[in-house]
């Protein structure tokens, strides 16, 4: 069993609340637009970190993190990218990969819109954790926590941080 903290769109903003809310987590996953290596360094010092670069990330972060990551967490096939769209409207950059071999869990950021949605057609859970940083038009900053046990997801929690 693994408790996962999911974050996106920090845009270089650091908040000590990230560590507070990710305290019970075994790993942290960042879905891009990180903004600075300080954010990933601090997260990685706290818990094991997986991250993808986003469209606003500079060359330093692009050299550190890929645009797309795919791996197994417990028995779950996970695919994470920054610009991914959502069920019924996947982004052209990732759509063919998703349809050719659907993951069980698909994580994307970019929109700054929190979304947790099950894609019945492909049998996958899509999570966009919203935006945790201050840059952007979003009114609330959000994080997501999720437990992965075997091939099941439980305890999906949305955490709202005050802007």
C-alpha positions as CSV (number, residue, x, y, z in Angstrom):
1,X,0.0,0.0,0.0
2,X,1.3,3.5,-0.9
3,X,-0.1,6.8,0.0
4,X,0.6,9.3,-2.9
5,X,0.6,13.1,-2.8
6,X,-0.2,14.7,-6.2
7,X,0.7,18.3,-7.0
8,X,0.9,20.4,-10.1
9,X,1.4,24.0,-11.3
10,X,3.5,25.3,-8.5
11,X,5.2,27.8,-10.9
12,X,8.1,28.2,-8.5
13,X,5.9,29.0,-5.4
14,X,6.8,27.2,-2.2
15,X,4.4,26.6,0.6
16,X,5.3,24.7,3.8
17,X,1.8,23.4,3.8
18,X,2.9,21.0,1.0
19,X,5.0,19.1,3.5
20,X,2.3,19.3,6.2
21,X,-0.3,17.7,3.9
22,X,2.1,15.3,2.3
23,X,3.4,14.1,5.7
24,X,1.4,10.8,5.5
25,X,2.5,10.1,1.9
26,X,5.1,7.6,0.8
27,X,5.7,9.4,-2.5
28,X,5.0,12.8,-4.2
29,X,4.1,13.2,-7.8
30,X,4.4,16.6,-9.5
31,X,2.5,17.0,-12.8
32,X,4.6,19.8,-14.2
33,X,4.9,23.6,-14.4
34,X,7.2,23.2,-11.4
35,X,8.8,26.6,-11.9
36,X,12.1,26.1,-10.0
37,X,14.4,23.4,-8.9
38,X,14.0,24.7,-5.3
39,X,10.4,23.2,-5.3
40,X,11.6,19.8,-6.5
41,X,14.6,19.8,-4.3
42,X,12.5,20.5,-1.2
43,X,9.9,17.9,-2.2
44,X,12.6,15.3,-3.0
45,X,14.3,15.9,0.3
46,X,11.0,15.2,2.1
47,X,9.7,12.1,0.1
48,X,10.6,10.2,-3.1
49,X,9.6,12.4,-6.0
50,X,8.4,11.7,-9.5
51,X,7.9,14.7,-11.8
52,X,7.3,15.7,-15.4
53,X,8.2,19.1,-16.9
54,X,5.6,21.5,-18.0
55,X,5.2,24.0,-20.8
56,X,6.4,26.9,-18.5
57,X,9.4,25.0,-17.1
58,X,12.9,26.2,-18.2
59,X,15.7,24.1,-19.6
60,X,17.1,23.2,-16.1
61,X,13.8,21.4,-15.3
62,X,13.5,20.0,-18.8
63,X,16.9,18.3,-18.4
64,X,15.9,16.9,-15.0
65,X,12.4,15.7,-15.8
66,X,10.8,14.1,-18.9
67,X,7.6,15.3,-20.5
68,X,5.9,11.9,-20.0
69,X,6.5,9.3,-17.3
70,X,5.0,5.8,-17.2
71,X,5.6,3.4,-14.3
72,X,4.0,0.9,-12.0
73,X,2.9,1.9,-8.5
74,X,2.0,-1.3,-6.7
75,X,0.0,-3.1,-9.5
76,X,-1.3,0.1,-11.1
77,X,0.0,1.3,-14.5
78,X,0.5,5.1,-14.1
79,X,0.9,7.6,-16.9
80,X,1.7,11.2,-16.1
81,X,2.3,14.3,-18.3
82,X,1.6,18.0,-17.9
83,X,-0.7,18.7,-20.8
84,X,-3.0,15.8,-21.1
85,X,-6.6,16.9,-21.3
86,X,-9.3,14.8,-19.7
87,X,-11.7,11.9,-20.5
88,X,-13.5,12.7,-23.7
89,X,-11.0,15.4,-24.6
90,X,-7.5,14.1,-24.3
91,X,-4.8,16.3,-25.7
92,X,-3.4,15.4,-29.1
93,X,0.1,15.1,-27.7
94,X,-0.9,12.1,-25.5
95,X,-4.2,10.8,-27.0
96,X,-2.7,8.1,-29.3
97,X,-0.6,6.8,-26.4
98,X,-3.6,6.6,-24.1
99,X,-5.8,4.9,-26.6
100,X,-3.1,2.4,-27.8
101,X,-2.3,1.3,-24.2
102,X,-4.6,2.8,-21.6
103,X,-3.0,3.2,-18.1
104,X,-5.1,2.6,-15.1
105,X,-4.2,6.0,-13.6
106,X,-3.7,9.1,-15.8
107,X,-2.3,12.3,-14.2
108,X,-2.1,15.6,-15.9
109,X,-1.9,19.3,-14.8
110,X,-1.8,22.4,-16.9
111,X,-5.5,23.6,-16.8
112,X,-5.3,24.7,-13.1
113,X,-8.7,23.0,-12.8
114,X,-9.1,20.3,-10.2
115,X,-10.6,17.2,-11.8
116,X,-11.0,13.6,-10.7
117,X,-12.9,11.7,-13.3
118,X,-13.3,8.0,-14.3
119,X,-13.1,7.2,-18.0
120,X,-15.5,4.3,-18.3
121,X,-14.6,3.7,-22.0
122,X,-10.9,3.2,-21.2
123,X,-11.2,2.0,-17.6
124,X,-8.9,4.6,-16.2
125,X,-8.9,7.1,-13.4
126,X,-7.9,10.6,-14.5
127,X,-6.6,13.1,-11.9
128,X,-5.7,16.7,-12.4
129,X,-4.7,18.0,-9.0
130,X,-5.4,21.6,-10.0
131,X,-2.8,24.3,-9.2
132,X,-0.8,24.6,-5.9
133,X,1.0,27.8,-6.8
134,X,0.0,31.4,-6.8
135,X,0.4,32.1,-10.5
136,X,-2.7,31.8,-12.6
137,X,-6.4,32.6,-12.6
138,X,-7.5,29.8,-10.2
139,X,-9.3,30.9,-7.0
140,X,-8.3,28.0,-4.9
141,X,-5.0,26.1,-4.6
142,X,-5.4,22.4,-4.4
143,X,-3.5,19.1,-3.8
144,X,-4.7,15.5,-4.1
145,X,-3.8,12.5,-1.9
146,X,-4.6,9.0,-3.0
147,X,-3.9,5.5,-1.7
148,X,-2.8,2.8,-4.1
149,X,-3.2,-0.7,-2.8
150,X,-2.5,-3.6,-5.3
151,X,-4.6,-2.6,-8.3
152,X,-7.1,-0.4,-6.3
153,X,-7.4,3.3,-5.5
154,X,-8.9,4.4,-2.2
155,X,-9.0,7.4,0.1
156,X,-8.9,10.0,-2.7
157,X,-8.8,13.4,-0.9
158,X,-8.8,16.9,-2.3
159,X,-7.0,19.4,-0.1
160,X,-7.7,23.1,-0.6
161,X,-5.0,25.6,0.3
162,X,-6.0,29.2,0.8
163,X,-4.7,31.6,-1.9
